[in-house]
Amino acid sequence: ILVYYLTAMAGIVLAYFFAALVPTLEAANALLPTYVTICMFFGGLFIVFDKIPPGWAWFSWLCFLRYPWTALMLNQFDRSEFTDQKVFGGKDILDFYGMNEGFENSLWLNVLVLACFVIFFAICGGVTLAFVRHQSR
């Protein structure tokens, strides 16, 4: 439930940030879904981490959707009841998605990074509201 809550909060504060950043509703409605879709591609939802082109691998680490996706996958498949499956065990699924070693293997570290994204987007939104003005002179 914590991962779902933090993901929803990240989306909300990201929308506030985009709404404060651009001058019109139409621009915000165009830019935000574009950014989120790109994050879905490079966050591991559509392109597996191992298949991301080497020149774009850095962007995968900046996508806020990478961390809840990894946390939810670890929560679901990194359990003992998935180790004795006949066809695909939990480790096989995590290996396929590239979540078998290093940073991707820690549930709570991914939750922490997601919480940091929420705070970062909230700070960006607040600073943008304080300093960006969209009034004509």
Secondary structure, 3 states (H helix, E strand, C coil): CHHHHHHHHHHHHHHHHHHHHCCCHHHHHHHHHHHHHHHHHHCCCCCCHHHCCHHHHHHHHHCCCHHHHHHHHHHHHCCHHHCCCCCCCHHHHHHHCCCCCHHHHCHHHHHHHHHHHHHHHHHHHHHHHHHCCCCCC
